[in-house]
Every structure is written in C-alpha cells, then in structure tokens.
C-alpha cells in the first residue's frame, strides 16, 4: 500500500517536471522572438540619434 502511494507520487512528480521543462523551453523561444523583434538595426539607431540632435538644437 505505502509503496504504491510512493510510486504514484514519483510518477506525478516526473510528469510535472516534464511538463514544466517543456514550458520553460517554450518560454525561452518566445523570449528570443521578443528580443529579435525589439532589436534595433544600425540604421534605426542612426535615425533616432539624428532626431534627438534636431530636437536638442530646436529646444
């Protein structure tokens, strides 16, 4: 009886660890996609710097 309960707990624990591992991998992929989407190109940075310079001159 006690051994059966132990096996059930171990099985549930392994199952949850596998599910959590899959979720972590999924979230890492989503984070990488967000990083790529928010990364500015060199041209975009140059345009932003130029706008800032113009605002400083006008202000």
PyMOL commands that place a pseudoatom at each C-alpha (Angstrom):
pseudoatom trace, name=CA, resn=UNK, resi=1, chain=A, elem=C, hetatm=0, pos=[0.000, 0.000, 0.000]
pseudoatom trace, name=CA, resn=UNK, resi=2, chain=A, elem=C, hetatm=0, pos=[2.656, 2.529, 1.037]
pseudoatom trace, name=CA, resn=UNK, resi=3, chain=A, elem=C, hetatm=0, pos=[4.884, 1.565, -1.874]
pseudoatom trace, name=CA, resn=UNK, resi=4, chain=A, elem=C, hetatm=0, pos=[2.035, 2.133, -4.344]
pseudoatom trace, name=CA, resn=UNK, resi=5, chain=A, elem=C, hetatm=0, pos=[1.452, 5.638, -2.996]
pseudoatom trace, name=CA, resn=UNK, resi=6, chain=A, elem=C, hetatm=0, pos=[5.171, 6.344, -3.305]
pseudoatom trace, name=CA, resn=UNK, resi=7, chain=A, elem=C, hetatm=0, pos=[5.183, 5.204, -6.945]
pseudoatom trace, name=CA, resn=UNK, resi=8, chain=A, elem=C, hetatm=0, pos=[2.163, 7.380, -7.728]
pseudoatom trace, name=CA, resn=UNK, resi=9, chain=A, elem=C, hetatm=0, pos=[3.835, 10.421, -6.157]
pseudoatom trace, name=CA, resn=UNK, resi=10, chain=A, elem=C, hetatm=0, pos=[7.067, 9.762, -8.063]
pseudoatom trace, name=CA, resn=UNK, resi=11, chain=A, elem=C, hetatm=0, pos=[5.158, 9.353, -11.328]
pseudoatom trace, name=CA, resn=UNK, resi=12, chain=A, elem=C, hetatm=0, pos=[3.214, 12.583, -10.792]
pseudoatom trace, name=CA, resn=UNK, resi=13, chain=A, elem=C, hetatm=0, pos=[6.432, 14.401, -9.904]
pseudoatom trace, name=CA, resn=UNK, resi=14, chain=A, elem=C, hetatm=0, pos=[8.184, 13.179, -13.063]
pseudoatom trace, name=CA, resn=UNK, resi=15, chain=A, elem=C, hetatm=0, pos=[5.192, 14.113, -15.178]
pseudoatom trace, name=CA, resn=UNK, resi=16, chain=A, elem=C, hetatm=0, pos=[5.078, 17.631, -13.729]
pseudoatom trace, name=CA, resn=UNK, resi=17, chain=A, elem=C, hetatm=0, pos=[8.821, 18.060, -14.248]
pseudoatom trace, name=CA, resn=UNK, resi=18, chain=A, elem=C, hetatm=0, pos=[8.485, 17.066, -17.908]
pseudoatom trace, name=CA, resn=UNK, resi=19, chain=A, elem=C, hetatm=0, pos=[5.578, 19.482, -18.395]
pseudoatom trace, name=CA, resn=UNK, resi=20, chain=A, elem=C, hetatm=0, pos=[7.490, 22.301, -16.695]
pseudoatom trace, name=CA, resn=UNK, resi=21, chain=A, elem=C, hetatm=0, pos=[10.584, 21.566, -18.782]
pseudoatom trace, name=CA, resn=UNK, resi=22, chain=A, elem=C, hetatm=0, pos=[8.540, 21.825, -21.984]
pseudoatom trace, name=CA, resn=UNK, resi=23, chain=A, elem=C, hetatm=0, pos=[7.028, 25.097, -20.766]
pseudoatom trace, name=CA, resn=UNK, resi=24, chain=A, elem=C, hetatm=0, pos=[10.483, 26.544, -19.976]
pseudoatom trace, name=CA, resn=UNK, resi=25, chain=A, elem=C, hetatm=0, pos=[11.706, 25.701, -23.483]
pseudoatom trace, name=CA, resn=UNK, resi=26, chain=A, elem=C, hetatm=0, pos=[8.588, 27.303, -24.972]
pseudoatom trace, name=CA, resn=UNK, resi=27, chain=A, elem=C, hetatm=0, pos=[9.061, 30.472, -22.913]
pseudoatom trace, name=CA, resn=UNK, resi=28, chain=A, elem=C, hetatm=0, pos=[12.744, 30.683, -23.885]
pseudoatom trace, name=CA, resn=UNK, resi=29, chain=A, elem=C, hetatm=0, pos=[11.752, 30.570, -27.555]
pseudoatom trace, name=CA, resn=UNK, resi=30, chain=A, elem=C, hetatm=0, pos=[9.149, 33.285, -27.018]
pseudoatom trace, name=CA, resn=UNK, resi=31, chain=A, elem=C, hetatm=0, pos=[11.694, 35.454, -25.186]
pseudoatom trace, name=CA, resn=UNK, resi=32, chain=A, elem=C, hetatm=0, pos=[14.171, 35.067, -28.049]
pseudoatom trace, name=CA, resn=UNK, resi=33, chain=A, elem=C, hetatm=0, pos=[11.457, 36.132, -30.508]
pseudoatom trace, name=CA, resn=UNK, resi=34, chain=A, elem=C, hetatm=0, pos=[10.698, 39.214, -28.408]
pseudoatom trace, name=CA, resn=UNK, resi=35, chain=A, elem=C, hetatm=0, pos=[14.406, 40.071, -28.276]
pseudoatom trace, name=CA, resn=UNK, resi=36, chain=A, elem=C, hetatm=0, pos=[14.642, 39.813, -32.059]
pseudoatom trace, name=CA, resn=UNK, resi=37, chain=A, elem=C, hetatm=0, pos=[11.527, 41.935, -32.534]
pseudoatom trace, name=CA, resn=UNK, resi=38, chain=A, elem=C, hetatm=0, pos=[12.780, 44.717, -30.265]
pseudoatom trace, name=CA, resn=UNK, resi=39, chain=A, elem=C, hetatm=0, pos=[16.374, 44.791, -31.504]
pseudoatom trace, name=CA, resn=UNK, resi=40, chain=A, elem=C, hetatm=0, pos=[17.057, 47.978, -33.440]
pseudoatom trace, name=CA, resn=UNK, resi=41, chain=A, elem=C, hetatm=0, pos=[19.071, 47.995, -36.623]
pseudoatom trace, name=CA, resn=UNK, resi=42, chain=A, elem=C, hetatm=0, pos=[22.039, 50.317, -37.030]
pseudoatom trace, name=CA, resn=UNK, resi=43, chain=A, elem=C, hetatm=0, pos=[20.035, 52.481, -39.440]
pseudoatom trace, name=CA, resn=UNK, resi=44, chain=A, elem=C, hetatm=0, pos=[17.164, 52.822, -36.979]
pseudoatom trace, name=CA, resn=UNK, resi=45, chain=A, elem=C, hetatm=0, pos=[19.552, 53.888, -34.222]
pseudoatom trace, name=CA, resn=UNK, resi=46, chain=A, elem=C, hetatm=0, pos=[21.142, 56.473, -36.525]
pseudoatom trace, name=CA, resn=UNK, resi=47, chain=A, elem=C, hetatm=0, pos=[17.721, 57.901, -37.424]
pseudoatom trace, name=CA, resn=UNK, resi=48, chain=A, elem=C, hetatm=0, pos=[16.753, 58.131, -33.760]
pseudoatom trace, name=CA, resn=UNK, resi=49, chain=A, elem=C, hetatm=0, pos=[20.042, 59.858, -32.906]
pseudoatom trace, name=CA, resn=UNK, resi=50, chain=A, elem=C, hetatm=0, pos=[19.524, 62.347, -35.735]
pseudoatom trace, name=CA, resn=UNK, resi=51, chain=A, elem=C, hetatm=0, pos=[16.023, 63.162, -34.462]
pseudoatom trace, name=CA, resn=UNK, resi=52, chain=A, elem=C, hetatm=0, pos=[17.398, 63.650, -30.958]
pseudoatom trace, name=CA, resn=UNK, resi=53, chain=A, elem=C, hetatm=0, pos=[20.074, 66.009, -32.256]
pseudoatom trace, name=CA, resn=UNK, resi=54, chain=A, elem=C, hetatm=0, pos=[17.438, 68.029, -34.117]
pseudoatom trace, name=CA, resn=UNK, resi=55, chain=A, elem=C, hetatm=0, pos=[15.261, 68.237, -31.013]
pseudoatom trace, name=CA, resn=UNK, resi=56, chain=A, elem=C, hetatm=0, pos=[18.217, 69.429, -28.914]
pseudoatom trace, name=CA, resn=UNK, resi=57, chain=A, elem=C, hetatm=0, pos=[19.077, 72.114, -31.484]
pseudoatom trace, name=CA, resn=UNK, resi=58, chain=A, elem=C, hetatm=0, pos=[15.458, 73.313, -31.734]
pseudoatom trace, name=CA, resn=UNK, resi=59, chain=A, elem=C, hetatm=0, pos=[14.834, 73.108, -27.987]
for i in range(1, 59): cmd.bond("trace and resi %d" % i, "trace and resi %d" % (i + 1))
show_as sticks, trace
zoom trace
